[in-house]
Amino acid sequence: MQLSRKQIEMLEDVISAARDGRYCHGNGAQWVYVSKNDRNAVISADHVSEKINYYNKEDSERYLAGNRPYRDESTARSLEDFIKSSK
């Protein structure tokens, strides 16, 4: 399966979040992480459907109350490998 440029860019954002300690959750298609510009803003990205959802302030606060962002090098490497294998 070849990824579109938009899908690759979305996954690169997730990789950056995982390396920067902004990663929260992922399931192989949908990824949840914190914005680079606002550590209180949560983003949900679905690279399969190429959709991005920006949580509003209240939803971001509620999500972050129970899900603290963290670094995840294994997710970053896995997504890098996935991008390479799609070319």
DABELPE-V493242 format. One record per pair of residues at least 12 apart in sequence whose C-alpha atoms are under 6 Angstrom apart, sorted by the first residue. I is the first residue (numbers start at 1). J is the second residue. D is the distance in Angstrom with one decimal. If there is no record, write none. Layout:
{{I | J | D} {I | J | D}}
This chain:
{{1 | 86 | 5.5} {2 | 86 | 4.7} {2 | 87 | 5.7} {7 | 47 | 5.2} {15 | 76 | 4.5} {18 | 71 | 5.0} {18 | 72 | 4.9} {18 | 76 | 5.8} {19 | 71 | 5.5} {19 | 73 | 6.0} {21 | 70 | 4.3} {21 | 71 | 3.8} {22 | 34 | 5.1} {22 | 69 | 4.8} {22 | 70 | 5.6} {23 | 69 | 5.0} {23 | 70 | 5.4} {24 | 69 | 4.7} {29 | 46 | 5.5} {29 | 47 | 5.9} {29 | 48 | 5.9} {30 | 45 | 5.5} {30 | 46 | 4.2} {31 | 44 | 5.6} {31 | 45 | 5.2} {32 | 44 | 4.4} {41 | 60 | 5.6} {42 | 55 | 5.4} {42 | 60 | 5.2}}
